[in-house]
């Protein structure tokens, strides 16, 4: 039978792919300390690359690279040093960190020249480089020497080998000149031989980095490089003063698509203005700045068209670029884009299918690419993709069904476990999570339950413990948590809890709201030693003013308290181990039930 043209598969059809984009903002850097900040790459296909194409020169020793495993842009620099130019992860004991791997290069524990790890080259023919991502200023004509260890492996002489290299780059990061050391192309009895090189910086070179060159003509047997060293010096690496770097980055994926991200990296012991979001009766969402030096609060933005009644809990992405609030009546959910300055845009179109039942809580995955909404009818949890363009498609519901209304949700810091509060027992549940597949297996719930329904939860910055509060005594319960969800309960204490709880390693405190007498509860906290003595109740709390919307700034130096009276939000300067040392500074004139810090 003859083939007909319309029987032929349409192999050349255009298949829609979601647009490549980068979201997030870089964390604040501190003077003199090592730094790492990350942005999330979304909808990429294959491996990605990144190049700084504009903005300010970053500190010497800065790495600008892509973490291919997590699909994140990484900007990092070492702690401040004078004269020295350290090679990032020179012996590969931190895996791929600090290296750009060409075809055929992998990090392996097989037969390393020293230590536990080395770089191995196999499965690729010809030459391929492994380049260190730490790049340093170089002066015209400056001499640099470098070396590395090579174990040629089991290949016959001349068939495979490796060498050390110096790569010289221009001001936009392109390699304009290389110098290669001696090629180690033979080995005897598994011995390790050095490859050494020295070079002079050519005209037009702005930076230098060390690299390795893998060589294979025959035989696909692994060879190894390790222990890179050099004598390159610069006036200093890192940075020891406060400033703001403007950064423009271009990210490309494997099919040639690109996205340009622009933003800033702030270097400061403390931010000029701490950003936070607060929910109050008069406005469902408020974007606020606390300027600690001036000791003032200011409202930056709020959605003009937000409903101001029947709101439940709010949620915000880690970078503050998307904010949402839930309602007990229509519209049930409102989601807004938010600018870097804290200004709200027009609300996104609602999710499809629409929500038709009272919503209780909303939370965002650590990447900001997914949103979970707890609501009142089965399956009690709605999960959607979300981006600056709006609310996307829904993820499947959990395979192991929830049994009652979801009242609270929070992702662990790593972003691979979602913790939920149900209205009925078991009050605390956990699910595996990833941004591609969504909710995974149901994980362990606590072996010991709380004596009544859980009101709120908080996870410490290191992701080792979770605090949960309930109305019955004891009111505050702290559990160890791990890859499989809940582990042991390590503390149960306090009484008359109501409102939010905040568990902070940086602040060395666990704080929760109260429904009676004391108006607020504050305790010393240390992840190694547990709960300690009570801190004094801050001034301004008491006499009918209950502190319930509690949280700490990310550095643990500011305590925020949303109160039940007409004082709105109170901010206090906080000293870990001491308690409040200044304040309160007040904003607003209506009760506030939740505060979410961004800085």
C-alpha positions as CSV (number, residue, x, y, z in Angstrom):
1,X,0.0,0.0,0.0
2,X,1.4,3.4,-1.0
3,X,2.1,5.9,1.7
4,X,0.1,9.0,1.8
5,X,1.5,12.4,2.7
6,X,-0.9,12.9,5.5
7,X,0.2,9.6,7.1
8,X,3.6,11.0,7.7
9,X,4.3,12.2,11.2
10,X,4.5,16.0,11.5
11,X,8.1,16.0,12.8
12,X,8.8,19.6,12.0
13,X,5.8,21.1,13.7
14,X,6.4,24.0,16.2
15,X,5.9,22.7,19.7
16,X,5.1,25.3,22.3
17,X,7.7,25.7,25.1
18,X,7.2,28.0,28.1
19,X,9.4,31.1,27.9
20,X,12.8,31.0,29.5
21,X,13.1,33.5,32.4
22,X,15.0,34.1,35.6
23,X,13.4,35.2,38.8
24,X,14.5,36.1,42.3
25,X,16.8,38.6,43.8
26,X,20.3,38.3,45.2
27,X,20.6,38.0,49.0
28,X,22.4,40.8,50.8
29,X,26.2,40.4,51.2
30,X,28.1,41.5,54.3
31,X,31.4,43.3,54.3
32,X,34.5,41.1,54.7
33,X,32.5,37.8,54.6
34,X,32.3,35.2,51.9
35,X,29.1,35.6,49.8
36,X,26.8,33.4,47.7
37,X,23.6,34.6,46.1
38,X,21.3,32.7,43.7
39,X,18.6,33.3,41.1
40,X,16.2,30.7,39.8
41,X,16.2,29.7,36.1
42,X,12.8,28.7,34.9
43,X,11.7,26.7,31.9
44,X,15.2,26.0,30.6
45,X,16.0,23.2,28.1
46,X,19.2,21.4,28.7
47,X,22.3,23.0,30.2
48,X,22.5,26.7,30.8
49,X,25.2,29.3,30.8
50,X,25.4,32.8,32.2
51,X,27.5,35.9,31.4
52,X,27.6,39.3,33.0
53,X,27.0,41.7,30.2
54,X,26.6,45.0,32.1
55,X,26.6,46.8,35.4
56,X,29.5,47.2,37.9
57,X,32.7,45.2,38.2
58,X,32.2,42.6,41.0
59,X,34.8,41.9,43.7
60,X,38.0,40.0,42.7
61,X,37.5,36.3,43.0
62,X,33.8,36.5,42.0
63,X,32.3,33.4,40.4
64,X,29.3,33.9,38.0
65,X,28.1,30.4,37.1
66,X,25.1,28.2,36.7
67,X,24.4,25.4,39.1
68,X,23.2,22.8,36.6
69,X,21.7,20.5,39.2
70,X,19.4,23.1,40.7
71,X,19.1,25.4,37.6
72,X,20.2,28.4,39.5
73,X,22.5,31.4,38.6
74,X,25.2,31.6,41.3
75,X,27.2,34.7,42.2
76,X,29.8,34.1,44.9
77,X,33.0,35.6,46.1
78,X,35.5,34.7,48.9
79,X,36.0,36.3,52.2
80,X,38.1,39.5,52.1
81,X,41.8,38.8,51.8
82,X,44.7,41.0,50.8
83,X,47.2,39.9,48.2
84,X,46.0,36.3,47.9
85,X,43.8,34.9,45.1
86,X,42.4,31.6,46.3
87,X,41.3,29.0,43.8
88,X,37.7,28.0,44.6
89,X,37.4,24.3,45.6
90,X,40.9,23.6,44.2
91,X,40.8,19.9,45.3
92,X,37.2,19.2,44.4
93,X,36.3,18.2,47.9
94,X,33.1,20.3,47.5
95,X,32.1,18.6,44.3
96,X,31.3,20.7,41.3
97,X,31.2,23.9,43.3
98,X,33.3,26.6,41.7
99,X,34.0,24.8,38.4
100,X,32.6,25.0,34.9
101,X,32.7,21.5,33.4
102,X,33.2,21.0,29.7
103,X,32.0,17.8,27.8
104,X,33.4,14.6,29.4
105,X,34.3,16.1,32.7
106,X,32.7,14.9,35.9
107,X,33.6,15.0,39.7
108,X,34.3,11.5,41.0
109,X,35.4,9.5,44.0
110,X,37.1,6.9,41.8
111,X,40.9,6.8,42.3
112,X,41.5,10.4,43.2
113,X,45.2,11.6,43.3
114,X,44.5,12.8,46.9
115,X,41.5,13.3,49.2
116,X,38.1,11.9,48.5
117,X,37.3,13.6,45.2
118,X,38.9,14.7,41.9
119,X,37.8,15.7,38.4
120,X,37.6,12.8,36.0
121,X,37.6,13.0,32.2
122,X,36.0,10.2,30.1
123,X,33.3,9.6,27.4
124,X,34.5,12.5,25.2
125,X,37.0,12.5,22.3
126,X,39.4,15.3,21.6
127,X,40.0,18.1,24.1
128,X,37.8,19.7,26.7
129,X,38.3,22.1,29.5
130,X,37.3,22.3,33.1
131,X,37.6,26.0,34.2
132,X,37.6,27.5,37.6
133,X,34.8,30.0,38.0
134,X,36.8,32.3,40.4
135,X,38.3,35.0,38.2
136,X,40.8,37.6,39.3
137,X,42.0,41.0,38.0
138,X,45.3,40.7,36.0
139,X,47.6,43.5,35.0
140,X,49.2,43.6,31.5
141,X,52.3,41.5,31.5
142,X,51.7,40.1,34.9
143,X,53.4,36.7,35.3
144,X,51.4,33.8,36.9
145,X,52.5,30.2,37.4
146,X,50.1,27.3,38.1
147,X,50.2,23.5,38.4
148,X,47.9,20.6,39.0
149,X,48.2,16.8,39.7
150,X,47.4,14.4,36.8
151,X,46.8,10.7,37.1
152,X,46.7,9.5,33.5
153,X,44.9,6.3,34.5
154,X,44.9,3.0,32.5
155,X,45.1,4.4,29.0
156,X,48.1,3.5,26.9
157,X,50.9,6.1,26.5
158,X,49.8,8.9,24.2
159,X,46.2,7.9,24.0
160,X,44.9,10.2,26.8
161,X,46.1,12.8,29.2
162,X,45.6,16.2,30.8
163,X,47.3,19.5,31.5
164,X,47.0,22.7,33.5
165,X,46.0,25.9,31.7
166,X,45.7,29.6,32.3
167,X,42.7,31.4,30.7
168,X,42.8,35.1,30.1
169,X,39.5,36.9,29.6
170,X,38.5,40.3,28.4
171,X,36.2,42.7,30.3
172,X,33.0,40.9,29.3
173,X,34.3,37.5,30.3
174,X,35.3,36.0,27.0
175,X,38.5,33.9,26.7
176,X,41.0,35.8,24.5
177,X,44.2,33.8,25.3
178,X,45.3,30.6,26.9
179,X,48.6,29.1,28.0
180,X,48.9,25.4,28.4
181,X,51.3,23.4,30.6
182,X,53.0,20.1,29.9
183,X,50.6,17.4,28.8
184,X,50.8,14.3,31.1
185,X,50.2,11.6,28.5
186,X,51.7,8.5,30.2
187,X,51.7,6.9,33.7
188,X,53.5,4.1,35.4
189,X,51.9,2.1,38.2
190,X,49.1,4.5,38.7
191,X,51.5,7.3,39.6
192,X,50.6,11.0,39.8
193,X,52.6,13.5,37.8
194,X,52.5,17.3,37.8
195,X,51.5,19.6,35.0
196,X,53.0,23.1,35.3
197,X,52.5,26.3,33.4
198,X,53.5,30.0,33.5
199,X,52.2,32.8,31.4
200,X,52.1,36.6,31.0
201,X,48.9,38.5,30.7
202,X,48.4,39.7,27.1
203,X,47.0,43.2,26.1
204,X,43.2,43.3,26.5
205,X,43.2,40.8,29.4
206,X,41.0,41.9,32.3
207,X,40.8,38.7,34.4
208,X,42.6,35.3,34.8
209,X,41.5,31.9,36.0
210,X,43.1,28.5,36.2
211,X,41.8,25.6,34.2
212,X,42.5,22.0,33.2
213,X,42.6,20.5,29.7
214,X,41.4,16.9,29.1
215,X,42.8,15.1,26.1
216,X,41.6,11.8,24.5
217,X,42.7,10.3,21.2
218,X,41.9,6.6,21.9
219,X,40.6,4.4,24.7
220,X,37.7,5.6,26.8
221,X,39.4,5.1,30.2
222,X,39.1,7.7,32.9
223,X,41.9,10.1,33.8
224,X,42.1,12.4,36.8
225,X,43.2,16.0,37.7
226,X,43.4,17.4,41.2
227,X,45.1,19.9,43.6
228,X,45.2,23.0,41.5
229,X,47.7,25.6,42.8
230,X,49.0,29.0,41.6
231,X,50.8,32.1,42.7
232,X,48.5,34.8,41.3
233,X,48.1,37.9,43.5
234,X,45.8,40.8,43.5
235,X,45.5,43.9,45.7
236,X,42.6,42.2,47.5
237,X,39.8,39.6,47.0
238,X,36.3,39.9,48.3
239,X,35.1,43.2,49.7
240,X,35.4,44.9,53.1
241,X,33.1,48.0,52.7
242,X,29.5,48.7,52.1
243,X,28.3,49.4,48.5
244,X,25.7,48.4,46.0
245,X,26.6,46.6,42.8
246,X,24.4,46.9,39.7
247,X,24.4,43.6,37.8
248,X,23.1,42.7,34.3
249,X,23.3,39.0,33.4
250,X,22.4,37.1,30.3
251,X,21.3,33.5,30.7
252,X,21.2,31.1,27.7
253,X,19.9,27.5,27.5
254,X,20.9,24.7,25.2
255,X,18.6,25.6,22.3
256,X,19.9,29.2,22.2
257,X,17.1,31.0,24.0
258,X,18.3,33.9,26.3
259,X,16.9,36.0,29.1
260,X,18.5,39.2,30.5
261,X,18.2,39.8,34.2
262,X,19.1,43.1,35.9
263,X,19.2,43.9,39.5
264,X,21.5,44.7,42.4
265,X,23.6,43.1,45.1
266,X,23.7,45.1,48.3
267,X,26.8,44.8,50.4
268,X,25.9,46.1,53.9
269,X,26.1,44.9,57.5
270,X,22.4,45.7,57.6
271,X,20.0,46.7,54.9
272,X,19.2,50.4,54.6
273,X,15.5,49.4,54.7
274,X,14.2,46.1,55.9
275,X,11.3,45.0,53.7
276,X,8.3,43.1,55.0
277,X,4.6,42.5,54.3
278,X,1.8,42.7,56.8
279,X,-1.9,41.9,56.7
280,X,-4.3,44.2,58.6
281,X,-8.1,44.8,58.8
282,X,-7.9,48.1,56.9
283,X,-5.8,46.7,54.0
284,X,-5.5,43.0,53.2
285,X,-1.8,43.5,52.2
286,X,0.7,46.1,53.0
287,X,4.3,46.4,51.7
288,X,6.4,48.1,54.4
289,X,9.9,49.3,55.0
290,X,11.6,49.6,58.4
291,X,14.5,52.0,58.3
292,X,16.5,51.1,61.4
293,X,19.0,53.9,61.3
294,X,16.2,56.5,61.2
295,X,14.0,54.4,63.5
296,X,10.9,54.8,61.2
297,X,8.3,52.6,59.5
298,X,6.9,53.5,56.1
299,X,4.3,52.0,53.9
300,X,5.5,51.6,50.4
301,X,2.5,50.0,48.6
302,X,-0.8,48.2,48.8
303,X,-3.2,46.9,46.2
304,X,-5.8,49.6,45.5
305,X,-8.5,47.1,44.7
306,X,-8.0,44.6,47.5
307,X,-11.0,43.4,49.5
308,X,-10.6,44.6,53.1
309,X,-12.9,42.1,54.7
310,X,-13.1,38.4,55.3
311,X,-9.3,37.9,54.7
312,X,-7.5,35.0,56.2
313,X,-3.7,34.5,55.8
314,X,-1.3,36.1,53.4
315,X,1.7,34.6,51.6
316,X,4.8,36.1,49.8
317,X,7.6,34.7,47.7
318,X,11.0,34.7,49.3
319,X,12.1,37.6,47.0
320,X,8.9,39.6,47.6
321,X,8.0,39.6,43.9
322,X,4.6,38.0,44.3
323,X,2.2,38.4,47.2
324,X,-1.2,36.8,47.9
325,X,-4.0,36.9,50.4
326,X,-6.8,34.4,51.0
327,X,-10.5,35.1,51.8
328,X,-13.3,33.2,53.5
329,X,-15.7,34.5,50.8
330,X,-15.4,35.5,47.2
331,X,-12.9,36.2,45.6
332,X,-11.3,33.5,47.9
333,X,-7.8,34.3,46.6
334,X,-6.0,37.4,45.3
335,X,-2.5,37.3,43.8
336,X,-0.4,40.3,42.8
337,X,3.0,41.0,41.2
338,X,5.2,43.3,43.4
339,X,8.0,45.5,42.1
340,X,11.5,45.6,43.7
341,X,10.4,48.9,45.3
342,X,7.4,47.2,46.9
343,X,4.7,48.5,44.6
344,X,1.7,46.3,43.7
345,X,0.6,45.6,40.2
346,X,-2.8,44.6,38.9
347,X,-4.1,41.3,40.3
348,X,-3.5,38.1,38.3
349,X,-6.4,36.4,36.7
350,X,-7.8,33.8,39.0
351,X,-6.8,30.1,39.0
352,X,-8.4,27.6,36.6
353,X,-10.5,25.9,37.7
354,X,-11.7,28.7,40.0
355,X,-11.7,28.3,43.7
356,X,-15.2,28.0,45.1
357,X,-14.7,27.4,48.8
358,X,-13.3,29.4,51.8
359,X,-9.5,29.6,51.5
360,X,-7.4,29.6,54.7
361,X,-3.7,30.0,53.7
362,X,-1.3,30.5,50.8
363,X,2.4,29.8,50.6
364,X,5.0,29.8,47.8
365,X,7.7,27.3,47.0
366,X,11.3,28.4,47.7
367,X,11.9,29.1,44.0
368,X,8.7,31.2,43.8
369,X,7.5,29.0,40.9
370,X,4.6,27.3,42.7
371,X,1.8,28.4,45.0
372,X,-0.1,26.2,47.4
373,X,-3.6,27.2,48.7
374,X,-5.3,25.6,51.7
375,X,-9.1,25.6,51.4
376,X,-12.3,24.0,52.8
377,X,-13.3,21.2,50.4
378,X,-11.6,18.0,49.3
379,X,-8.8,17.6,48.3
380,X,-8.3,20.6,50.7
381,X,-5.1,21.8,48.9
382,X,-4.8,23.5,45.5
383,X,-1.3,23.8,43.9
384,X,-0.5,26.0,40.9
385,X,2.5,27.0,38.9
386,X,3.0,30.8,39.2
387,X,5.3,33.3,37.6
388,X,5.5,37.0,37.0
389,X,3.1,36.4,34.1
390,X,0.4,35.1,36.4
391,X,-1.1,31.9,37.8
392,X,-0.3,28.8,35.7
393,X,-1.7,25.3,35.5
394,X,-2.6,23.2,38.5
395,X,-0.4,20.4,39.8
396,X,-2.1,17.1,40.6
397,X,-3.5,16.7,44.1
398,X,-1.5,14.6,46.6
399,X,-1.6,10.9,46.0
400,X,-2.1,10.3,49.7
401,X,-5.2,12.4,50.4
402,X,-5.6,15.0,53.1
403,X,-8.5,14.4,55.5
404,X,-9.5,17.9,56.5
405,X,-9.2,21.7,55.8
406,X,-5.6,23.0,55.4
407,X,-5.1,25.9,57.8
408,X,-1.4,26.7,57.3
409,X,1.5,25.8,54.9
410,X,5.2,26.3,54.9
411,X,8.1,24.9,52.8
412,X,11.4,23.9,54.5
413,X,14.4,26.1,53.7
414,X,15.8,23.6,51.2
415,X,12.4,23.6,49.4
416,X,12.0,19.8,49.1
417,X,9.4,19.3,51.9
418,X,6.0,20.9,52.3
419,X,4.6,21.0,55.9
420,X,0.9,21.5,56.4
421,X,-1.5,22.0,59.2
422,X,-4.9,20.3,59.0
423,X,-8.0,21.3,60.9
424,X,-8.5,17.8,62.3
425,X,-6.1,15.1,63.5
426,X,-3.5,14.4,62.3
427,X,-2.9,18.1,62.7
428,X,0.6,18.1,61.2
429,X,1.5,16.4,57.9
430,X,4.3,16.6,55.4
431,X,4.8,15.8,51.7
432,X,7.9,15.5,49.5
433,X,8.0,18.4,47.0
434,X,9.8,19.3,43.8
435,X,9.0,22.1,41.4
436,X,8.6,19.9,38.3
437,X,6.4,17.1,39.7
438,X,4.8,18.9,42.7
439,X,3.6,16.9,45.7
440,X,5.3,13.5,46.2
441,X,5.1,10.9,48.9
442,X,3.5,11.6,52.2
443,X,6.2,11.8,54.9
444,X,6.2,11.1,58.7
445,X,3.8,13.0,60.9
446,X,4.8,13.5,64.6
447,X,4.6,10.4,66.8
448,X,3.3,12.6,69.6
449,X,0.4,14.9,68.7
450,X,-0.4,18.3,70.1
451,X,-3.2,18.5,72.6
452,X,-5.4,20.6,70.4
453,X,-5.6,22.0,66.9
454,X,-2.4,23.6,65.6
455,X,-2.7,27.4,64.8
456,X,0.6,28.1,63.1
457,X,4.1,26.7,62.4
458,X,7.6,28.1,61.9
459,X,10.7,26.4,60.6
460,X,14.2,27.6,61.6
461,X,16.7,28.8,59.0
462,X,18.8,25.7,59.1
463,X,15.7,23.5,58.5
464,X,16.4,21.3,61.5
465,X,13.4,22.1,63.7
466,X,9.8,23.1,63.4
467,X,7.7,25.0,66.1
468,X,4.0,24.5,66.3
469,X,1.5,26.3,68.6
470,X,-2.0,25.3,69.8
471,X,-4.4,26.7,72.3
472,X,-4.3,24.0,74.9
473,X,-1.4,23.6,77.3
474,X,1.4,22.9,76.6
475,X,1.0,25.4,73.8
476,X,4.3,25.4,72.0
477,X,5.8,22.2,70.6
478,X,9.2,21.9,68.9
479,X,10.0,18.9,66.6
480,X,13.1,17.8,64.9
481,X,12.5,17.5,61.2
482,X,14.5,15.9,58.4
483,X,14.4,14.4,54.9
484,X,11.5,12.1,55.9
485,X,9.4,14.7,57.7
486,X,8.8,14.9,61.4
487,X,11.2,13.2,63.9
488,X,11.3,13.5,67.7
489,X,9.5,16.2,69.7
490,X,12.2,17.9,71.8
491,X,10.1,20.4,73.7
492,X,6.6,21.2,74.8
493,X,6.0,24.3,77.0
494,X,4.0,27.5,77.5
495,X,0.3,28.2,77.6
496,X,-2.4,30.4,76.1
497,X,-0.9,30.5,72.6
498,X,-2.7,32.4,69.9
499,X,-1.6,33.7,66.5
500,X,1.8,33.2,64.8
501,X,5.0,31.5,66.1
502,X,8.5,32.5,65.0
503,X,11.5,30.1,65.4
504,X,14.8,31.9,64.6
505,X,18.4,30.6,64.9
506,X,19.7,34.1,64.0
507,X,17.7,35.8,66.8
508,X,18.3,32.9,69.2
509,X,14.6,33.0,70.0
510,X,11.2,31.3,69.8
511,X,8.3,33.7,70.1
512,X,4.6,33.2,69.9
513,X,1.4,35.2,70.5
514,X,-0.9,34.9,73.4
515,X,-4.6,34.9,74.2
516,X,-4.4,35.7,77.9
517,X,-2.5,37.6,80.7
518,X,1.1,37.8,79.4
519,X,0.0,39.0,75.9
520,X,3.2,37.5,74.3
521,X,5.7,34.7,74.9
522,X,9.4,34.9,74.2
523,X,12.1,32.3,75.0
524,X,15.8,31.7,74.3
525,X,16.4,29.2,71.6
526,X,19.4,27.3,70.4
527,X,19.2,24.4,67.9
528,X,21.9,22.5,69.8
529,X,20.5,23.1,73.3
530,X,16.8,23.6,72.8
531,X,14.6,26.1,74.7
532,X,16.0,28.3,77.4
533,X,14.8,31.0,79.8
534,X,12.1,33.5,79.0
535,X,13.0,36.9,77.5
536,X,11.3,40.0,78.9
537,X,8.0,41.0,77.3
538,X,8.8,44.0,75.1
539,X,7.5,47.5,76.0
540,X,4.2,48.4,74.3
541,X,2.8,44.9,74.8
542,X,0.1,44.5,77.5
543,X,-2.9,46.3,78.8
544,X,-5.1,44.8,76.2
545,X,-2.5,44.8,73.4
546,X,-1.8,41.2,72.4
547,X,1.2,40.4,70.2
548,X,0.1,37.8,67.7
549,X,1.6,38.5,64.2
550,X,5.2,37.8,65.2
551,X,8.3,37.3,63.0
552,X,12.0,38.1,62.9
553,X,14.0,39.8,60.2
554,X,16.3,37.3,58.4
555,X,19.4,38.5,60.2
556,X,17.6,38.2,63.6
557,X,18.1,41.8,64.5
558,X,14.5,43.1,64.2
559,X,11.4,41.7,65.9
560,X,8.1,42.5,64.3
561,X,4.8,42.2,66.2
562,X,1.4,42.5,64.7
563,X,-0.9,43.4,67.5
564,X,-4.6,43.1,68.2
565,X,-5.1,46.8,69.2
566,X,-5.1,49.8,67.0
567,X,-1.3,49.9,67.0
568,X,-0.9,47.9,63.8
569,X,2.6,46.6,63.6
570,X,5.4,47.2,66.1
571,X,9.1,46.9,65.3
572,X,11.9,46.4,67.9
573,X,15.6,46.3,67.6
574,X,16.6,42.8,68.8
575,X,19.9,41.5,70.3
576,X,20.2,37.7,70.2
577,X,20.5,36.4,73.8
578,X,19.4,39.7,75.2
579,X,16.0,40.6,73.7
580,X,14.5,43.9,72.6
581,X,16.9,46.8,72.9
582,X,15.0,49.6,71.2
583,X,11.4,50.3,70.3
584,X,8.7,50.0,69.5
585,X,8.3,51.8,66.2
586,X,4.7,51.7,65.2
587,X,2.9,51.6,61.8
588,X,-0.8,51.4,61.2
589,X,-4.0,51.8,63.2
590,X,-5.8,48.5,62.9
591,X,-5.2,45.0,64.1
592,X,-2.5,43.0,62.2
593,X,-2.5,39.2,62.2
594,X,0.6,38.3,60.2
595,X,4.0,39.8,59.2
596,X,6.3,38.2,56.6
597,X,9.9,39.6,56.4
598,X,11.7,39.7,53.1
599,X,15.1,41.0,54.5
